[in-house]
Amino acid sequence: MEPKSDSPRRHTLALQVDNRPGVLARVTTLISGRGFNIDSLSVAETMDPEISVITLIITGSPKIIAQIIKQLRKLINIIKVTDLSEMDYVERQLIMVRVKAEDPALRSEIMRLCEIFRAKIIDVSHKTFTLEITGGNDKISAALSLLTPFGIEEQVSTGLTAMTRSAQRQRALT
């Protein structure tokens, strides 16, 4: 059964904004003021230091998201708003995970999992490994589910970052 077109779903929004104080606060206030939670948020300068990109993940129906996009476009210092969910795009996230690794046999098993997921061991102690994992949500979820039995002591994550695929890639996919 296909989901209704008005059912809530995850949307990835990319906002090009002037790199000025207060812009992020206005964006987040607009979204939270309408009763929506921001699932993920990432902000960084572009190649032009005067412009930043805000990547937001929010869940809502297409109708509500369209309203939010219209309101975002009216904000001062917003250059462009794009719903990447309607396009072919790539996304990545970085997560750091501290895993218990006291037993030498477990240490080698964790190292094998790192190879499989192309994770990096960025810190080692006598009792733990700290891993860096990058990728899409599916890859990170799979890695975490396999690391959980070892005992995850701590984890932190960046917000998701996304961008459209190149026009050449998009043409090749059609």
NUDO-869623 format. One record per residue (C-alpha): x negated, y, z. Coordinates in Angstrom, 3 decimals. Layout:
REM residues N
<pt xx="X" yy="Y" zz="Z"/>
...
***
This chain:
REM residues 174
<pt xx="0.000" yy="0.000" zz="0.000"/>
<pt xx="-1.427" yy="3.400" zz="-0.986"/>
<pt xx="-1.580" yy="6.131" zz="1.649"/>
<pt xx="0.827" yy="9.008" zz="1.267"/>
<pt xx="-0.716" yy="12.006" zz="-0.455"/>
<pt xx="0.123" yy="14.172" zz="2.555"/>
<pt xx="-1.406" yy="11.837" zz="5.153"/>
<pt xx="-4.379" yy="13.210" zz="7.137"/>
<pt xx="-7.820" yy="12.271" zz="5.892"/>
<pt xx="-11.427" yy="13.318" zz="6.352"/>
<pt xx="-12.555" yy="16.373" zz="4.379"/>
<pt xx="-16.112" yy="17.573" zz="3.858"/>
<pt xx="-16.215" yy="21.336" zz="3.335"/>
<pt xx="-19.293" yy="23.229" zz="2.170"/>
<pt xx="-19.279" yy="26.971" zz="2.863"/>
<pt xx="-21.847" yy="29.312" zz="1.364"/>
<pt xx="-22.044" yy="32.279" zz="3.714"/>
<pt xx="-24.068" yy="35.408" zz="4.304"/>
<pt xx="-26.789" yy="34.569" zz="6.812"/>
<pt xx="-25.534" yy="37.040" zz="9.446"/>
<pt xx="-24.785" yy="36.859" zz="13.172"/>
<pt xx="-21.170" yy="36.003" zz="13.985"/>
<pt xx="-20.264" yy="34.218" zz="10.744"/>
<pt xx="-20.318" yy="30.748" zz="12.311"/>
<pt xx="-18.251" yy="31.988" zz="15.265"/>
<pt xx="-15.569" yy="33.378" zz="12.922"/>
<pt xx="-15.427" yy="30.119" zz="10.958"/>
<pt xx="-15.129" yy="27.881" zz="14.005"/>
<pt xx="-12.593" yy="30.208" zz="15.665"/>
<pt xx="-10.397" yy="30.119" zz="12.556"/>
<pt xx="-10.389" yy="26.314" zz="12.472"/>
<pt xx="-9.988" yy="25.703" zz="16.204"/>
<pt xx="-7.355" yy="28.440" zz="16.393"/>
<pt xx="-5.186" yy="26.357" zz="14.078"/>
<pt xx="-5.487" yy="23.351" zz="16.357"/>
<pt xx="-8.092" yy="21.393" zz="14.392"/>
<pt xx="-11.197" yy="19.743" zz="15.731"/>
<pt xx="-14.458" yy="19.972" zz="13.817"/>
<pt xx="-15.771" yy="16.393" zz="13.608"/>
<pt xx="-19.215" yy="17.447" zz="12.391"/>
<pt xx="-20.974" yy="20.764" zz="11.856"/>
<pt xx="-24.289" yy="21.547" zz="10.214"/>
<pt xx="-25.735" yy="24.973" zz="9.349"/>
<pt xx="-28.954" yy="25.829" zz="7.536"/>
<pt xx="-30.506" yy="28.502" zz="5.372"/>
<pt xx="-30.676" yy="27.879" zz="1.645"/>
<pt xx="-33.644" yy="28.678" zz="-0.575"/>
<pt xx="-32.388" yy="32.267" zz="-0.329"/>
<pt xx="-32.883" yy="33.383" zz="3.308"/>
<pt xx="-29.894" yy="35.727" zz="2.949"/>
<pt xx="-27.520" yy="32.764" zz="2.432"/>
<pt xx="-26.714" yy="29.770" zz="4.627"/>
<pt xx="-24.622" yy="26.676" zz="4.018"/>
<pt xx="-22.193" yy="25.450" zz="6.654"/>
<pt xx="-21.119" yy="21.830" zz="6.231"/>
<pt xx="-17.915" yy="20.974" zz="8.139"/>
<pt xx="-16.096" yy="17.690" zz="8.547"/>
<pt xx="-12.438" yy="18.085" zz="9.518"/>
<pt xx="-9.459" yy="15.762" zz="9.324"/>
<pt xx="-6.114" yy="16.938" zz="8.007"/>
<pt xx="-3.561" yy="16.604" zz="5.260"/>
<pt xx="-4.454" yy="18.062" zz="1.853"/>
<pt xx="-1.809" yy="20.767" zz="2.344"/>
<pt xx="-3.242" yy="21.898" zz="5.692"/>
<pt xx="-6.830" yy="21.737" zz="4.421"/>
<pt xx="-5.826" yy="23.873" zz="1.409"/>
<pt xx="-4.396" yy="26.476" zz="3.819"/>
<pt xx="-7.577" yy="26.448" zz="5.913"/>
<pt xx="-9.692" yy="26.873" zz="2.768"/>
<pt xx="-7.592" yy="29.875" zz="1.659"/>
<pt xx="-7.987" yy="31.473" zz="5.082"/>
<pt xx="-11.727" yy="30.772" zz="5.150"/>
<pt xx="-12.134" yy="32.476" zz="1.763"/>
<pt xx="-10.597" yy="35.637" zz="3.249"/>
<pt xx="-13.203" yy="35.869" zz="6.027"/>
<pt xx="-15.923" yy="38.474" zz="5.814"/>
<pt xx="-19.329" yy="37.078" zz="4.775"/>
<pt xx="-17.877" yy="33.939" zz="3.123"/>
<pt xx="-19.284" yy="33.613" zz="-0.389"/>
<pt xx="-17.819" yy="30.265" zz="-1.495"/>
<pt xx="-15.793" yy="27.412" zz="0.019"/>
<pt xx="-15.823" yy="23.975" zz="-1.618"/>
<pt xx="-13.945" yy="20.836" zz="-0.584"/>
<pt xx="-16.575" yy="18.254" zz="-1.475"/>
<pt xx="-14.076" yy="15.468" zz="-0.771"/>
<pt xx="-12.572" yy="16.179" zz="-4.185"/>
<pt xx="-15.946" yy="15.776" zz="-5.923"/>
<pt xx="-18.760" yy="13.301" zz="-6.363"/>
<pt xx="-21.211" yy="14.108" zz="-3.567"/>
<pt xx="-23.903" yy="12.675" zz="-1.330"/>
<pt xx="-24.064" yy="12.994" zz="2.435"/>
<pt xx="-26.653" yy="12.261" zz="5.079"/>
<pt xx="-26.984" yy="12.410" zz="8.824"/>
<pt xx="-29.900" yy="11.878" zz="11.175"/>
<pt xx="-29.574" yy="10.050" zz="14.472"/>
<pt xx="-32.158" yy="9.380" zz="17.165"/>
<pt xx="-31.562" yy="6.343" zz="19.368"/>
<pt xx="-33.470" yy="5.206" zz="22.452"/>
<pt xx="-33.237" yy="1.408" zz="22.715"/>
<pt xx="-34.385" yy="-0.860" zz="25.549"/>
<pt xx="-37.388" yy="-2.868" zz="24.419"/>
<pt xx="-39.092" yy="-4.448" zz="27.440"/>
<pt xx="-39.331" yy="-8.013" zz="26.111"/>
<pt xx="-41.992" yy="-8.507" zz="23.375"/>
<pt xx="-39.638" yy="-10.774" zz="21.406"/>
<pt xx="-36.984" yy="-8.069" zz="21.451"/>
<pt xx="-39.526" yy="-5.473" zz="20.354"/>
<pt xx="-40.338" yy="-7.450" zz="17.218"/>
<pt xx="-36.636" yy="-7.958" zz="16.488"/>
<pt xx="-36.010" yy="-4.213" zz="16.808"/>
<pt xx="-38.951" yy="-3.589" zz="14.472"/>
<pt xx="-37.396" yy="-5.962" zz="11.898"/>
<pt xx="-34.104" yy="-4.047" zz="12.126"/>
<pt xx="-36.053" yy="-0.831" zz="11.557"/>
<pt xx="-37.442" yy="-2.288" zz="8.336"/>
<pt xx="-33.979" yy="-3.335" zz="7.145"/>
<pt xx="-32.451" yy="0.098" zz="7.812"/>
<pt xx="-35.584" yy="2.071" zz="6.880"/>
<pt xx="-35.592" yy="3.539" zz="10.365"/>
<pt xx="-38.709" yy="5.024" zz="11.916"/>
<pt xx="-40.007" yy="4.379" zz="15.396"/>
<pt xx="-40.812" yy="7.900" zz="16.577"/>
<pt xx="-41.619" yy="7.221" zz="20.237"/>
<pt xx="-42.746" yy="4.174" zz="22.206"/>
<pt xx="-42.933" yy="3.504" zz="25.924"/>
<pt xx="-43.428" yy="0.300" zz="27.906"/>
<pt xx="-39.678" yy="-0.109" zz="28.177"/>
<pt xx="-38.127" yy="1.622" zz="25.146"/>
<pt xx="-38.356" yy="2.485" zz="21.466"/>
<pt xx="-36.923" yy="5.726" zz="20.121"/>
<pt xx="-35.746" yy="5.335" zz="16.541"/>
<pt xx="-34.907" yy="7.835" zz="13.827"/>
<pt xx="-32.248" yy="6.667" zz="11.368"/>
<pt xx="-30.996" yy="8.671" zz="8.404"/>
<pt xx="-28.204" yy="7.882" zz="5.994"/>
<pt xx="-24.498" yy="7.913" zz="5.453"/>
<pt xx="-21.936" yy="7.038" zz="8.096"/>
<pt xx="-21.711" yy="3.384" zz="7.053"/>
<pt xx="-25.469" yy="2.802" zz="7.339"/>
<pt xx="-25.703" yy="4.523" zz="10.713"/>
<pt xx="-22.668" yy="2.665" zz="12.081"/>
<pt xx="-24.108" yy="-0.668" zz="10.935"/>
<pt xx="-27.496" yy="0.072" zz="12.502"/>
<pt xx="-25.913" yy="1.129" zz="15.793"/>
<pt xx="-23.733" yy="-1.973" zz="15.949"/>
<pt xx="-26.823" yy="-4.183" zz="15.559"/>
<pt xx="-28.845" yy="-2.163" zz="18.091"/>
<pt xx="-26.107" yy="-2.086" zz="20.753"/>
<pt xx="-26.839" yy="-5.609" zz="22.100"/>
<pt xx="-30.426" yy="-4.511" zz="22.909"/>
<pt xx="-29.071" yy="-1.722" zz="25.108"/>
<pt xx="-28.846" yy="1.824" zz="23.825"/>
<pt xx="-30.002" yy="4.214" zz="26.540"/>
<pt xx="-29.372" yy="7.446" zz="24.662"/>
<pt xx="-28.439" yy="8.719" zz="21.240"/>
<pt xx="-28.221" yy="12.145" zz="19.641"/>
<pt xx="-27.225" yy="13.099" zz="16.148"/>
<pt xx="-27.366" yy="15.967" zz="13.704"/>
<pt xx="-24.267" yy="17.105" zz="11.926"/>
<pt xx="-23.603" yy="15.620" zz="8.536"/>
<pt xx="-25.082" yy="17.455" zz="5.550"/>
<pt xx="-23.654" yy="17.090" zz="2.057"/>
<pt xx="-24.057" yy="18.381" zz="-1.464"/>
<pt xx="-22.531" yy="17.669" zz="-4.855"/>
<pt xx="-24.316" yy="15.341" zz="-7.202"/>
<pt xx="-26.002" yy="16.944" zz="-10.195"/>
<pt xx="-23.889" yy="17.612" zz="-13.271"/>
<pt xx="-25.937" yy="15.048" zz="-15.215"/>
<pt xx="-25.138" yy="12.388" zz="-12.605"/>
<pt xx="-21.444" yy="13.309" zz="-12.618"/>
<pt xx="-21.244" yy="12.965" zz="-16.412"/>
<pt xx="-22.968" yy="9.578" zz="-16.236"/>
<pt xx="-20.389" yy="8.327" zz="-13.731"/>
<pt xx="-17.403" yy="9.195" zz="-15.955"/>
***
